[in-house]
Amino acid sequence: MCGIIGAVAQRNVVPILIEGLSRLEYRGYDSAGVAVLNGGIKRVRAVGRVAGMQAKAAEEGLHGLVGIGHTRWATHGGVTEYNAHPHISRGEIAVVHNGIIENHDERRAHLQSLGYVFESQTDTEVIAHLIHHHYAQCGDLFAATQHAVAELVGAFAIGAMALKSPEIITCARVGCPLLIGLGEGENFIASDVSAVLSSTRRVIYLEEGDVAELGRDHVTIVDRSGARVERAVHVSDVSLASMELGPYSHFMQKEIHEQPRALTDTIEPVIGEGFNPLLFGAQAEAIFKDINSILILAAGTSYYAGLTAKYWIEAIAKLPVAVEIASEYRYRESVPNPKQLIITISQSGETLDTMEALKHAKALGQNKTLAICNVPESAIPRASSLVFYTRAGAEIGVASTKAFTTQLAALFALAVTLANTRGLLTPEKDAEYRDSLRHLPGSVQHALNLEPQVAEWAKAFAHKHHALFLGRGIHYPIGLEGALKLKEISYIHAEAYPAGELKHGPLALVDSDMPVVVIAPNDALLEKVKSNMQEVRARGGELFVFADLDSHFAESEGVHVIRTPRHVGMLSPIVHAIPVQMLAYHAALQKGTDVDKPRNLAKSVTVE
């Protein structure tokens, strides 16, 4: 959500800024802007895509050796050019900002009393004027940024530059991701490593409360207390090729088809080492042996992965599991349990709701923590005792696909590892589970081969306003995920229910105009699902059934069947996630929506 890029160089930074913002488009935004130092602060902003702002910058011949840029996702104030970043204070300070300033009203009133005039509705303009106020007093941009940050309450990442300090930019991080890219005679700031990959792979991930100054040949970082610190330099392994579409029409399509590879990479260490606690960290065995329950905290698609994991962990490891939406957990009184394992699930590792929920759990004395994450060195893994990195690679499409299925694979491996640690894993089961994982990528590829059939179904959905998804047991969360995907990118209202709940209310909605998608694998609940399907047909509902190859379903009037590969046992939810992803994708294609950048949504949710 929102994106920051900044550069100090010996070359024109405008192309760097614009390319960086283009790389950040996937995060979700509604306006974009850049500002450079060149005989004054020169700024170009535009509502809409980066390309529109780029055209304006070219028209104006924008040029400079120091600059900052931003893609904005509206929070405070509407989608207008006046609210777009960068924001400028008295022609001398320019600022870009991700996040939310919670005390902006109080700071605004104070700054207005000092004579500052506000031109926007944003909380960001408060930061620009506040830095200017301190800069006017001390003449040092680094010190002014530190003073300003100390007065702000909220979660934010900031980049700033000053007309009278033309050799540097400053930045700060509290709650929102920010990194420094290290070049040769040039340095950068960015909210995501993808923004700087064309210039450098050497990056420093700022810690909570850090403030930094960057020149062409130096980087200075202080921590929250103002003490000088050195942060580790990492070499990013993110590939630029992973940020390109290649032969695909959309990133979501590309990422759906990358799932066999992503799953192979994720389960490779499990196949090689077995269900070894060391996969989750050096302390994992001791922690796993000292827990009596599990609490999973997540949001959105990751929450549905957690719901699926509950079935696996309770069935295989015999540990009670609770799953909570992160944004709800920290605002209620819960009963802390020091022997409970806290699992957080996040694709980006920067999801603010999940990060704050983790902080809340730790503040309650629950320090046994495990992060399931796709982005190395992100905030949530750094704040956790244990971590398992999924190896999905960069995921650009807002609607998560390969991140979800690799999370599921990681959570299944965790369930079996917990059973192993607790002495519940027999050699026969160990071999069975490892063999199931080994065959998983092939089963997913078979499911991908169903795309032409799913695309035909999508034609029936494109003109509908509502859809219902049904599943039972461990496949109910896959119904939830399918409904979410359809909502996210096709804007068709969709809901999911456990199939057994149908007669307790949702059946009243069923008619010939509401397609009903059924997840119906060949498991112990299949006959129950068939009974629920009969209830739908009796009310004139049209059924779209994802069944297994060996489920013995027959098509009939009003009953459409696509058969995924032969039932794969406990890993079936991962295979059945594939067709519901493809259904949403092709329904969106039929409707002509913006598949990779659905309205009102952002990839990385770093505000509450």
N, C-alpha and C positions, 0 to 999 in steps of 0.2 A: 504494500500500500504506500504510494508515493515513492519517489526516487530522488537521490542526491548524487551529484557528481561535481567535483571541483578539481582544478589543476593549477599548478605553478610550474612554468616551463620556460625554455628559451626559444620556443616556437609558438605560433598562433594556436591558442588552446580551443578556439571555437569549434573546429572539426572534432577535437577530442570530446568536448562537452556534448555535442550533438550526437556523436556515435554512442557515447555512454548513455545518454537519455534514450536512444533507440533501443539499446540493450535492456533498458529497464522498463520498457513499455508493458511487458507481461505482468508487471506488478499491479496494474490498474491505475488509471489516472483520467483526468478530464481537461487538463490544461498543462502547458509547458512553458518554460522560460529559461533564458540564460542572461548573465550579466558579466561584463569584463571591465578591467581597468585600462583606459586608454585616453588620457587627458581628461578624465572624468569617469563616472560610472555609466557605461553604455549598456542599456537593457533592451531585450526583445522578449515579449510574452505573447501568447496566443491561446485562445480556447480551442480544444480539439487535439488532434494528433501532433506528434513531434514534427512531422513533415511540414505542417502548416507554419509552425514556428521557424523551422529551418529555412523556408522560403523567405520569410520576413527578414531573417538574419542576413541572408544572401543579398537581398534588395538593399539593405542598409550598409552592406560592406563591413559587418561586425568583425572586429579584429582585436586581439589582445594577448598578452603573455600570462595573465592571471585571470581566472574566471571561475564562476560557479553556475550550476544549472539545476533544474528541478522539474519533475513531473508531479502534479498535484492531484490528489483525490479529495474532493471537497468535504470538509467537516464544518469549520466555522465560516459561514458565508457561502453564497451561491457560486455557481460556475460562471465566473466573469473574468475578464482580463485584469480588472482592478484587484481581484483576489488572488490572481496567479502569482507565483514566486518567480524570481527573487523579489523581496521587499527592500525598499531603500529608505534610510533615515537621513533627511536633510542633505541629500546628495553626497553623503560621505561614507555611509556604512550600508553594505548590501548583505542580506541574509537569506538562506534557504533553510527549510525546517521540515522534518517529518515528526509526526506525533501530535500530542495534545498538551497544551499548557493549561492546567486546571485553575490556576489563579490569575488568568489573563485579565479578568474584569477588574480585580484589585490593582494589578500593575498598570492597566490602561488608565484608570482614574488617577493614579499617582503621576504617571507621565504627562497626562493632560494638564495636571496642575503645574507641571514644570514648563508648559508651553508647547508640548509636542502635538502635532496635528495628525490625525489618522485618516488615511485615504482608503482603507479597506475594512472589511468586516472580520478579518482573520485574527487568530491569536498570534500568528507569526510576526505581524507588524510590531507587536509588543516587544519581541526579542530584538528586532532591529533598533528600535528607539532606546531600549534599555542598554544595549551595547554602546550605542552612540553616547548616551548620558555618561557612562563610565569612561568611555574613551576620551571624551572632552575634558574629563578631570585628570586622567593619568597619562594620556598620550601613548598608551601601549595597548595594541589590539589584543594580545594574548591575555594580559591582566584584565582588560575590560570584559573579555569573554568569560573569564573565570568569575568575576564579580557578578556578571549578569546571570550566569548559570546558577549561582548560589541563591538568587532571588526567585528562581522558577520552581514551580511545583508541577509535576506531571511526568509524562514519558516523552522523550524527544531525542532527536539527532539534529545537530545544527552545523551549518557551514557558514562562515562569515569572511568578508574582506573589507578593507578600508582604503579610501582614496589616498590618504596620507601615509599608508604603509603598503606601497605597491609591490613589495617583494615577498609577501606572505599571505596565507589564508589560515584561519583558525577553525577548529571544529570541537564539538563536544558530544558526549553520548550519555544519556540516562534512559534506560528502558528500551530504546529503539536501536537497531543495528547500525553500525558505522565502522568503516575500515579505512586504513591508509594504504595506498599503493606506492611502492618504492621504485622509482625509475633511475635512469642515469642522467643527472643534471635536471631532473624534473620529478615532482611528487604529486600525488593525487589523493582525494578523498572520495568515498563512494558508499552508498548504502548496500551495495551488492557487488560481489567480486566480478560478476559478468560485465559491469560497466567499465572496468579497467583492463580487461584481459588483452585487448589489442595493444596495450602499452606496457604492461608488466604482469608478471605472475607472482611477484614478491609482495606479500601483504602483511599488515599488522592489524589484528582485530582488537579494537579498543575495548577496554573493560568498562564495567558500570562506573559512571562518575568521572571518567577520563576527560581531560581537555587537552588539545594538542595544537601546536603551531607548526606549519609546514612552509619551508622555503624550497628553493630549487635544490639545495645541497644539504638541508638539515631537517630533522624532525625532532621536536621536543614534546614530551608528554608528561603531564602531571596527573596524579590521582585525585580523588575527591577531596583529600585533605590539603592538596596543593603541593605535595611532595613529588619531586622529580622521580620518574620511574622508567624502566626499560621493559618493553613488551616484546614477546617472541615474534620473530619473522617467520612466516609460513610461505611455502611455495604451493600455490593453488594447482590442483590437478584437474580443474574444470576445463573442458575442451571447448574451444570456439566452435568447432563443428557441431557440438551439441546444442549450440544456440542458433543454428541455421536450420531451415525447413527441409532442405534437400528435395527429394522428389514428392514430398507430401503437400497437401493443400493447406493444412492447418497443423499447428503444433499439437493440438489434442489428438489428431489422427496419428501423427508421428509417434506420440508418446504411448498411445494405445498399442501400436504395433511394436514398440520397443520393449514391451513387458516380458517376453521370453528371455531377452538378454538381461534385463534388469533383475529378474528373478534369479537367473543363473548366477549373476555376480553377487547377489545378496546371500544366496544359500551356499555359495562355494566354500566359505570357511566352515560351515556346519557339516557339509559333506566330507570335507577333509579331516576335520578334528573331532567330529561327533558332537554330541550334546554336552559340551564341556563348559562349565561355568566361566572359564577364562575368556570365552567369547564376549562376555559382558563386562569384563574388567577384572583387575587383579584381586579385588576384594569380594568378588561376586559369590564365591563358594561360602565364605563366612557369613555374608549377609543373607544369602538364600537359606542357610541352615538356621537362621535366627529370626525368621518371620512366621507369622501365623495367619496372615491375610494379605490381601492386595487391594489397593485403590488405584484405579486408572483415571487420569485426568487428561482431557483432550477437548477439541472443538471441531465441529463440522465433520468432514470425511474421516478425520483421525478418531473422532468419537465413535463412529460406526465400526472402525477397526477395533477399538477397545471393546465394544459390545460383542463382537465376534470372539475376541480373545477370552472373554469371560467364560464362554462355553468350553473352549479348549482347556483353559487352566483348571477349571473346576473338574472337568472330566478326566484329565490326564494327571494333573499334579495334586488334585484333591485339596486345593486351597480355596477358601471363600473369596470371591472377587466382587467389588463394587465398582461401578463405572459412573463417573460424573462429568457433566459439562463444566469445563473449567471456569467459565464466567459466573456460574451459579455457586460453585463450591465455596469460593472464598468470601461470599457474602451471607453465609449462614453459619450458625453455631454447630460445629460438628464435634464428635467425640474422638480426640486424638488417641492414637495407638502407636507407641514407639516401636512395636514389633510388626507394624504394617509396612509393606513395600509400596512406595509411591512410584507409579509408572506414569511418565508423561510421554505423549505421542505428538510429534509435530514434524511436518515436512520441512519447514524452514528452520526450525530451532529458534525462531524469534517471535512466535505467536504470542502476543502480549497477554491475552487471557490465560494461556497455559503457563507462561512464565510467572505471572503473578500468583496463580494458584499454587505453583511449586514453592514460591517464596512463603506463601501462607502456611502450607503444610510444614515446611521446615521451621517456621516461627512457632508452630505448635509442638515442636520437638520430634517431628517425624523426619529423621535424617537418613533413612534407608531409601535411596532414590535411584531410579533408573530412567534414562531417556532413550526413546526410540526415535531416531532422527535421520534425516537425509543429508544434512549440511554439516560437515566437520567444522569444529571450532566455533559453532554458533552458540548463542547465549544459554539455551536450555541444557545442552550437554555439559557446558562448562560449569553449570551450577549443580550438576548431578554427580552422585558418587559413582554410578555405573552408566555405561552407554553402549548401545548397539547401533552402529550406523548402517542404515539401508544403503544400497549402492544403486539407486535408481538413476543417478545422473541428473543433470539439470532438468527441471520440469518447468516449462514455460507457460503452457496453457493454464488458465485460472482454475478450470475444473480438474481436480486431481484424478489421475488414472494410475500411472505406474508407481507413484508414491504410495497410493493406497494398497495395491497388491503386494508391494515389497514390505510395507508395514505388517500386513497379515502374515507374510512368510516369516518375518522376524519374530512376531508374537507367537506363532506356532512353535518355532524353535525354542523360544523362552519357556513355553508350557512344558515341552518335553525335557528341557534342561532342568527346570524346577523339579520335575518328577524324578529325574536322575539323581539330583542332589539329595532328595528326600528318600532315596532307596526304593522308589516305586517303579523303576524302569527295568523290565526284564530284558534279557538279550534278544528275545524274539521280537518284542515291541520296538526295541532300539533299531533292529534291522528293518522292521516294517516301516517305521516312520522315516528313516533315512532313505529307504527306497522310494517312498512316496514323494519326498522332496526331490529326489533325483529325477523323477519322471514328470514333475510339475511343469517345467517350462514347455515340454512337448505337449502336454494336455492343454496348456494355454494357447499354444500355436494352433492346435486343432480347433479350439474355440474361435480364434481369429479367422479361421478359414470360413466361418459361417457368415462373414460380413455381407455378402450379396443377399442372403436371405433376410438378415436383419434390416438391411437397407430397404427392402421391399415392404417390410412391416412399417417402417418409419413413415411411409407415404400415408398410411391410415391414421397416424398420430398427428401429422402436421396441421390438420384442420380442426383438431379437438382442443377444447379449453381445459379439460380435466383428465386425469388418469389415476388409476388405483393400482398399487403394487402389493402383492401378497406373498408371504413366505412363512415358514414355520421353523421353530427351533433355531439352529445356527444360521439358517438362510434368511431369517427375518431381517437381520442387519443389512444383508445384501439388497433386500427390497427397499429398505430405507435409503441406501446409497443410490439405487437406481432412480428412486423418486427425486432425490436431491439433484442428481445429474440432469434429469429432464427439466427440472425447474430452473437450474442454473443457466443452461445455455439455450434452451428452446423457449423458455418463458411459459411453458405449459404447466398449469397448476397440477401438482402430483402429490399424493400422500401414500404412505405405506403402513400396512397393519399386519400384525400376526394373523394368519388366515383364520384361526379359531375365533378371533374377535369380530369377524365379519357380521355375525348375526346380532352382535351387541351394539349396533348403531350404524356402521358404515354401509351395510346392505341397503339402507334407505336411499343411498345416493346412486345405486347401480341402475343403469338403464342402457339402452342401445347406443347412447351418445358418449358413454364413458368406457374407454378401453380398460381392461383389467389384465395386468401383467402378473403372471404367476411364476415364482421360482419353485420348480417341482423336481428336485433330484430324486434318484432312486434310493431313498434312505428309509428309516423306520417310520417316518411320518407321511410317506407318500399316499397311503390310503386315506389318511385324514385330509390331506390336501385335495384329493379327488372329490371328497364329499363337499368341501368348501367350494370347489369349482361347480358342482351341481347346483349349489345355492345361487351362484351367479347366473348360470344359464337359465335357471327357472325364472329369473327376473328380466330376461332379455339381454343380459350383459354379453359383451363380446370378449372372449378370452384369448390371450396371447401367452402361450405356455413355453417356458424354457425348461425342457425335460432332458434327462440323460438318454444316451443312446439305447440303454437297456431298460427304459421305463415302460415300454409297451403302451405308449399313448397313441391314439389314433385321431387324426384330424376329422372334423365333422363341421357341419354348418355352425358358424359362430365360435369354433374352437380351432385356433391356429397353433401349430406345434413346431418348434425348432429344437432339434436334439443336439445338445453339447456332447463331448466325448463321454465314453463309458464312465460311470460313477467312480470318483477317485477317493472315496472315503472321507476322512476328516478334513482334507484340503479342498473339498468341493466348493466352499464359499469363494475361494480365489478364482476357480475356473468359471463360476457363474457370475462373477463380477464383470467378466469381459463382455458378454452380450448386452448387459444393461448399459455399459459404457457406450457401446457401438449404437445402441438404440437411441440414446440421447444425442449422440453426435449426428446421426443421419436425420433425426427429426429436426435438429437445428439447421442442417443443410437445406432441408425441404422448406423451412420457414425463412431462410435467408438471414438469420441472426449472425452476430459477430461471435463466432464460436470461441475463439481464444480470449476475447476480451468482453465477456458479457456485461451488460449494463449494471451499474451500481455496485459491482463486485471488484475485489482486488485479490491478488495472489497471496501476498504476505500481509496478514492482518496485524498491524503493529499499533493500532489504537483500540481503545475499549468502546 
